[in-house]
Amino acid sequence: MKLIVQKYKYSIIWLMVVVFLSLMPTRNLPEIDTSGLKHMDKLVHFTMYFVLCFVLIVDSRFYLYFKKKELKIRHIAAIFFLSVGVGGLMELLQTVTGRTNDMNDFVANTIGAFISPVVYSYFKRNCLFLRVLRLFRYT
């Protein structure tokens, strides 16, 4: 268990950030003038779940690498569905904290989680993946 928590520490930290930001009551949110950006909320949702899915993929890749296994499409699909599930659960739980749930937020979450494996495969295919990630861990 300790090894899994250690290998997935970035995913766990980002998941806690997503849960905190998603369930924080609106009265605690700062007032930001977004009149120039009509759908800023959707961009934030897209970004949160893009990063969540990407970090889960990267952490899984390193975890499997040290177990001498390869990251397969079924792992990426499971991570995608996990990210979408977390997004759906957060939208449902927002009503408990006094916020309103929005189907468009869920769609933005899903699109962010869907684009993340595409970007991962681009990095991997162009060998940028290892160069960039060596800066952050396991060097």
PAZAPA-4460 file (N, C-alpha, C; in steps of 0.05 Angstrom, whole numbers, plus 32768, in hexadecimal, padded with zeros to 4 digits):
% residues 139
    n_x    n_y    n_z   ca_x   ca_y   ca_z    c_x    c_y    c_z   seq   type   mol
   8010   7FE8   8000   8000   8000   8000   8011   8019   8000     1      M     A
   8026   8019   8010   8038   8030   8012   8045   8035   7FF7     2      K     A
   804D   8020   7FE8   8059   8023   7FCE   8046   802F   7FBA     3      L     A
   802C   8027   7FBB   8018   8032   7FA9   8014   8050   7FAF     4      I     A
   8012   8057   7FC8   800E   8073   7FD0   8027   8083   7FC7     5      V     A
   803F   8078   7FCB   8057   8086   7FC3   8058   808A   7FA5     6      Q     A
   8051   8076   7F96   8053   8077   7F78   803D   8089   7F6C     7      K     A
   8026   808B   7F7A   8010   809B   7F70   800D   80B5   7F80     8      Y     A
   8022   80BF   7F8C   801F   80D6   7F9D   8016   80EF   7F8E     9      K     A
   801F   80F3   7F75   8017   810A   7F66   7FF9   8108   7F5E    10      Y     A
   7FF0   80F0   7F58   7FD4   80EC   7F52   7FC3   80F1   7F6A    11      S     A
   7FCC   80E7   7F81   7FBC   80EB   7F99   7FBB   8108   7FA1    12      I     A
   7FD1   8116   7F9E   7FD1   8133   7FA5   7FBE   8142   7F92    13      I     A
   7FBF   813C   7F78   7FAE   814A   7F65   7F91   8143   7F69    14      W     A
   7F8B   812A   7F70   7F70   8121   7F75   7F65   8131   7F8D    15      L     A
   7F76   8135   7FA2   7F6D   8144   7FB9   7F67   8161   7FB2    16      M     A
   7F77   816D   7FA0   7F72   8188   7F96   7F58   8189   7F87    17      V     A
   7F53   8176   7F76   7F3A   8175   7F66   7F22   8172   7F79    18      V     A
   7F23   8160   7F8C   7F0D   815C   7F9F   7F08   8176   7FAF    19      V     A
   7F1E   8182   7FB9   7F1B   819B   7FC9   7F0E   81B1   7FB8    20      F     A
   7F18   81B5   7FA0   7F0D   81CB   7F90   7EF1   81C5   7F87    21      L     A
   7EEB   81AC   7F82   7ED0   81A5   7F79   7EBB   81A7   7F8F    22      S     A
   7EC3   81A1   7FA7   7EAF   81A0   7FBD   7EB0   81B8   7FCF    23      L     A
   7EC1   81CB   7FCA   7EC2   81E3   7FDA   7EA9   81F3   7FD6    24      M     A
   7E9B   81FB   7FEC   7E83   820B   7FE8   7E88   8225   7FD9    25      P     A
   7E74   822E   7FCA   7E78   8246   7FBA   7E7D   825F   7FCB    26      T     A
   7E74   8260   7FE3   7E79   8278   7FF3   7E97   827A   7FFA    27      R     A
   7EA6   8265   7FF8   7EC3   8266   7FFE   7ED3   826B   7FE5    28      N     A
   7EC7   826C   7FCE   7ED5   8271   7FB5   7ED9   828F   7FB1    29      L     A
   7EF1   8297   7FA8   7EF6   82B3   7FA3   7EE5   82BD   7F8B    30      P     A
   7EDE   82D6   7F8C   7ED0   82E3   7F76   7EE4   82EB   7F61    31      E     A
   7EE1   82E0   7F49   7EF3   82E6   7F33   7EE2   82F0   7F1C    32      I     A
   7EEB   8306   7F10   7EDC   8312   7EF9   7EE3   8301   7EE0    33      D     A
   7ED0   82F2   7ED7   7ED4   82E1   7EBF   7EC3   82EB   7EA8    34      T     A
   7EBC   8305   7EA8   7EAB   830F   7E93   7EB8   830D   7E77    35      S     A
   7ED2   830E   7E76   7EE0   830B   7E5D   7EE2   82EE   7E53    36      G     A
   7EE0   82DC   7E66   7EE2   82BF   7E60   7EC8   82B2   7E67    37      L     A
   7EB7   82AD   7E53   7E9C   82A3   7E57   7E9B   8288   7E64    38      K     A
   7EAC   8276   7E5C   7EAB   825A   7E66   7EC4   8253   7E75    39      H     A
   7ECD   8265   7E86   7EE6   8260   7E96   7EE2   8247   7EA8    40      M     A
   7ECA   8243   7EB2   7EC4   822C   7EC4   7EC9   8212   7EB5    41      D     A
   7EC1   8211   7E9C   7EC5   81F8   7E8D   7EE2   81F3   7E87    42      K     A
   7EF1   8208   7E82   7F0E   8205   7E7E   7F1C   81FB   7E98    43      L     A
   7F13   8204   7EAE   7F1E   81FB   7EC8   7F18   81DD   7ECC    44      V     A
   7EFF   81D5   7EC6   7EF8   81B9   7EC8   7F08   81A8   7EB5    45      H     A
   7F0A   81B1   7E9C   7F1A   81A2   7E88   7F37   819E   7E92    46      F     A
   7F43   81B4   7E9C   7F5F   81B3   7EA5   7F62   81A0   7EBD    47      T     A
   7F50   81A2   7ED1   7F53   8191   7EE8   7F52   8174   7EE1    48      M     A
   7F40   816B   7ED0   7F3E   814F   7EC9   7F52   8146   7EB4    49      Y     A
   7F5B   8159   7EA4   7F71   8153   7E92   7F8A   814C   7EA2    50      F     A
   7F90   815D   7EB6   7FA8   8158   7EC6   7FA4   813F   7ED7    51      V     A
   7F8C   813B   7EE2   7F87   8123   7EF3   7F8D   810A   7EE3    52      L     A
   7F82   8108   7ECB   7F85   80F0   7EBA   7FA3   80ED   7EB2    53      C     A
   7FB0   8103   7EAA   7FCB   8102   7EA1   7FDE   80F9   7EB8    54      F     A
   7FDA   8104   7ED0   7FEB   80FD   7EE6   7FE6   80DF   7EEE    55      V     A
   7FCD   80D6   7EED   7FC8   80BA   7EF2   7FD6   80A8   7EDD    56      L     A
   7FD6   80B0   7EC4   7FE3   80A0   7EAF   8001   80A0   7EB4    57      I     A
   800D   80B7   7EBB   802A   80B8   7EBF   8032   80A8   7ED8    58      V     A
   8023   80AB   7EEE   8029   809B   7F06   8026   807D   7F00    59      D     A
   8011   8076   7EF1   800D   805A   7EEB   8024   804F   7EDA    60      S     A
   802D   805F   7EC7   8043   8057   7EB6   805C   8051   7EC6    61      R     A
   8063   8063   7ED9   807A   805E   7EE9   8076   8047   7EFC    62      F     A
   805E   8045   7F08   8059   802E   7F1A   805C   8014   7F0B    63      Y     A
   8051   8012   7EF3   8053   7FF9   7EE4   8070   7FF5   7ED9    64      L     A
   807E   800A   7ED4   8099   8008   7ECA   80AB   7FFA   7EDF    65      Y     A
   80A7   8002   7EF8   80B7   7FF6   7F0D   80AF   7FD9   7F13    66      F     A
   8097   7FD2   7F0B   808E   7FB6   7F0D   8094   7FA6   7EF4    67      K     A
   80A4   7FB3   7EE2   80AC   7FA6   7EC9   8094   7F9F   7EB7    68      K     A
   8080   7FB1   7EB8   8068   7FAD   7EA7   8064   7FC6   7E95    69      K     A
   8055   7FC3   7E81   8050   7FD8   7E6E   8034   7FE4   7E73    70      E     A
   8031   7FFE   7E6F   8018   800C   7E70   8008   8005   7E57    71      L     A
   7FF1   7FF8   7E5A   7FE1   7FF0   7E43   7FC8   8001   7E40    72      K     A
   7FBB   7FFD   7E2A   7FA3   800D   7E24   7F8D   8008   7E39    73      I     A
   7F8C   7FF0   7E43   7F78   7FEA   7E58   7F7D   7FFA   7E72    74      R     A
   7F97   7FFF   7E78   7F9D   8010   7E8F   7F94   802D   7E8A    75      H     A
   7F9A   8036   7E72   7F92   8052   7E6B   7F74   8054   7E6B    76      I     A
   7F66   8040   7E61   7F48   8041   7E61   7F3E   8041   7E7D    77      A     A
   7F4A   8031   7E8F   7F41   8031   7EAB   7F45   804C   7EB8    78      A     A
   7F5C   8058   7EB2   7F62   8073   7EBD   7F4E   8087   7EB3    79      I     A
   7F48   8086   7E99   7F34   8098   7E8D   7F19   8095   7E9C    80      F     A
   7F10   807D   7E9E   7EF6   8078   7EAB   7EF6   8080   7EC9    81      F     A
   7F0D   807C   7ED6   7F10   8085   7EF2   7F0D   80A3   7EF3    82      L     A
   7F1B   80B1   7EE1   7F1A   80CF   7EE1   7EFD   80D9   7EDC    83      S     A
   7EF0   80CC   7EC8   7ED4   80D4   7EC2   7EC2   80CE   7EDA    84      V     A
   7EC7   80B7   7EE7   7EB7   80B0   7EFF   7EBB   80C4   7F15    85      G     A
   7ED3   80CD   7F1A   7ED9   80E1   7F2E   7ECB   80FB   7F27    86      V     A
   7ECC   8102   7F0D   7EBE   811B   7F04   7EA0   8119   7F08    87      G     A
   7E94   8103   7F02   7E77   80FF   7F06   7E70   8100   7F24    88      G     A
   7E80   80F3   7F34   7E7B   80F3   7F51   7E7E   810F   7F5D    89      L     A
   7E91   811E   7F54   7E95   8139   7F5E   7E7D   814A   7F56    90      M     A
   7E73   8147   7F3E   7E5B   8156   7F35   7E43   814F   7F46    91      E     A
   7E40   8136   7F4D   7E29   812D   7F5E   7E2C   8137   7F7A    92      L     A
   7E44   8137   7F85   7E49   8140   7FA0   7E48   815E   7FA4    93      L     A
   7E4A   816D   7F8E   7E49   818A   7F91   7E2F   8194   7F9C    94      Q     A
   7E1A   8186   7F98   7E00   818F   7FA3   7E00   818E   7FC2    95      T     A
   7E10   817C   7FCD   7E12   817A   7FEA   7E1F   8192   7FF7    96      V     A
   7E32   819E   7FE8   7E41   81B5   7FF3   7E35   81D0   7FEC    97      T     A
   7E1D   81D0   7FE0   7E10   81E9   7FD9   7E16   81F3   7FBE    98      G     A
   7E25   81E4   7FAF   7E2B   81EC   7F93   7E18   81DE   7F81    99      R     A
   7E17   81E7   7F68   7E05   81DA   7F55   7E15   81C9   7F42   100      T     A
   7E0A   81B2   7F3C   7E18   81A0   7F29   7E0F   81A8   7F0D   101      N     A
   7E20   81A4   7EFA   7E1B   81AD   7EDE   7E25   8197   7ECB   102      D     A
   7E13   818F   7EB9   7E1B   817A   7EA6   7E31   8184   7E94   103      M     A
   7E32   819D   7E8E   7E48   81A8   7E7D   7E63   81A6   7E8B   104      N     A
   7E63   81A8   7EA5   7E7C   81A4   7EB4   7E85   8187   7EB1   105      D     A
   7E72   8174   7EB3   7E79   8158   7EB0   7E84   8153   7E94   106      F     A
   7E78   8160   7E80   7E82   815C   7E64   7E9F   8167   7E62   107      V     A
   7EA4   817E   7E6E   7EBF   818A   7E6E   7ED3   8177   7E7C   108      A     A
   7ECA   816B   7E93   7EDB   8158   7EA1   7EE2   8141   7E8F   109      N     A
   7ECE   8136   7E81   7ED2   811F   7E70   7EE4   8125   7E59   110      T     A
   7EE0   813C   7E4D   7EF1   8144   7E36   7F0E   8147   7E3F   111      I     A
   7F13   8153   7E57   7F2E   8155   7E62   7F3A   813A   7E66   112      G     A
   7F2B   8128   7E72   7F35   810D   7E77   7F3A   80FE   7E5C   113      A     A
   7F2B   8104   7E48   7F2E   80F6   7E2E   7F46   8100   7E1F   114      F     A
   7F4C   811A   7E20   7F62   8126   7E12   7F7D   811E   7E1F   115      I     A
   7F7D   811A   7E38   7F95   8113   7E47   7FA4   80FB   7E3C   116      S     A
   7F98   80E4   7E37   7FA7   80CE   7E2B   7FB1   80D4   7E0F   117      P     A
   7FA3   80E5   7E00   7FAD   80ED   7DE6   7FC7   80FC   7DE8   118      V     A
   7FC8   810F   7DFB   7FE1   811E   7DFF   7FF7   810C   7E0A   119      V     A
   7FF0   80FA   7E1B   8004   80E6   7E26   8010   80D6   7E0F   120      Y     A
   7FFF   80CC   7DFD   800A   80BC   7DE7   801B   80CD   7DD4   121      S     A
   8014   80E6   7DD1   8024   80F8   7DC1   8040   80FB   7DCD   122      Y     A
   8041   8100   7DE7   805A   8103   7DF5   806A   80E9   7DF3   123      F     A
   805D   80D3   7DF7   806B   80B9   7DF7   8076   80B3   7DDB   124      K     A
   8066   80B8   7DC7   806E   80B2   7DAB   8086   80C3   7DA3   125      R     A
   8087   80DC   7DAC   809D   80EE   7DA4   80B4   80EE   7DB8   126      N     A
   80B5   80DB   7DCA   80CB   80D7   7DDD   80CE   80F0   7DEF   127      C     A
   80BA   8101   7DEF   80BC   8118   7E01   80B4   810F   7E1E   128      L     A
   80A5   80FA   7E1F   809A   80F0   7E38   80B0   80EC   7E4D   129      F     A
   80C4   80DC   7E46   80D9   80D6   7E59   80EA   80EE   7E60   130      L     A
   80F0   80FF   7E4C   8100   8116   7E51   80F3   8129   7E65   131      R     A
   80D9   812E   7E61   80CA   8140   7E72   80C7   8134   7E8E   132      V     A
   80C0   811B   7E8F   80BA   810F   7EA9   80D3   8109   7EBA   133      L     A
   80EA   8107   7EAD   8103   8103   7EBC   8109   811C   7ECC   134      R     A
   80FF   8133   7EC4   8103   814B   7ED3   80F5   814A   7EEE   135      L     A
   80DF   813B   7EF0   80CF   813B   7F08   80D3   8124   7F1B   136      F     A
   80DC   810D   7F10   80DF   80F6   7F22   80F0   80E0   7F15   137      R     A
   80FA   80CF   7F26   8109   80B7   7F1E   8121   80BD   7F0D   138      Y     A
   812F   80D2   7F12   8147   80D8   7F02   815F   80CD   7F10   139      T     A
***
